């Protein structure tokens, strides 16, 4: 935990990473997932490749928070919902960039 933030690294270890143009296109980015909008910075930072599926980040977030990520509504930096049907898309396909914040909100059922 660094400065109130938890950092999680996903992907290959540095020992297995080779420097070539193809891998540079798949550079690692940092995505932050924050629960709720109230005070405090309890965001978890994930360092992932652009080719990482969003579902992998959500599974790691759920394990870290000890919750089922399917019970939450995930919002991209523009406030648009990232539906469960899109969780198999990669960071690149979702248009997520380095430093982007995903907000996790309680999913409401009913009216």
N, C-alpha and C positions, 0 to 999 in steps of 0.2 A: 504494500500500500504506500503510495507516494503522494504526499500533500492532500490526503482525503480521497485520492483516486486509486482504484485498483487497476493494475495493468496486467493484461493477459496476452501472451504471445502464442500465436497459432501458426502452424506451417513447419517448414523444414528448419533444421538447426543450421547455424552458420557454417558448420563443417561440411554440409552437403550442398551448399549454395555455390554455383559456378557463375562467373561473370560473363555473360554473353548477351548479344542484342535481344534475343527472344525473352530471356528472363528479365531484362531491364523493362520491357513492355509490361511484364507482370510484376512490377515493383510492389513492395509492401506499402500499405497505407494504414493510417490509424482511424478507426471508427469508434465513436463513443456511444454508449447506450445508457440513457438516463431514465430512471423511473420517476414519473410525476414531474410537476413544475414548481413545487414548493421549495422553500429555502434549502440551503446546503448543496454541496456538490457531491452526490453519491454516484456519479457517472463511472462506468467501467470502460476502460479503453482497451480495445482489441487491435492488435497489429496483425493484419491479414494481407494476403495477396489479392489483387484485383479479380483473380479467377476463383476466389473462395465463394462458396455458396452462402447466401444469407442465412439459410437454415443452420449451418454450422455455428455461426455467431450466435444465433438465437438459442441453440441448444446449450452452448457454453454459458451464455448469460443466465439461462434458467437454472443451470446447475449451480452457478455462483450465488444466485439469489435464493436457491432452493424453492423455485416456483415452476409452474408449467407455463412456458412462454405462449402457448396457444390461448391462454386466458387473458392475454393482453393485446391491446391495439398498438401496433408499431407505426409511428409517424416519421416520414423522412424529413430532411431539413426544411422543406417547403411546407410542411404540415399535411402532406398527402399520405393517406394510409398505404402501408405496404401489406397487402392482404396475404393470408397464409398461402393462397394459390401462387404467389410470386416468390415464396421463400426458397424455391429451388433455383432461382436466378442468381447470377454472380453479382459481386459488388459493381463491376463494370456495367452489366446489363441494367442494374437498378439506377445507374448514374451517380453512385456514391463516390465521393472523392476524399482525399486525405483531410482529416480533421472534421469530417461531417459528424453531426450528432443525430442519433435516432432517439426519439422519445417513446417510452413505453407507458401507455395509459391503461387503466382498468377498462376492460371491455364491458359495456353495459348491454344487458338483454332486456328487451321490453321498452316501455315508454314511460 
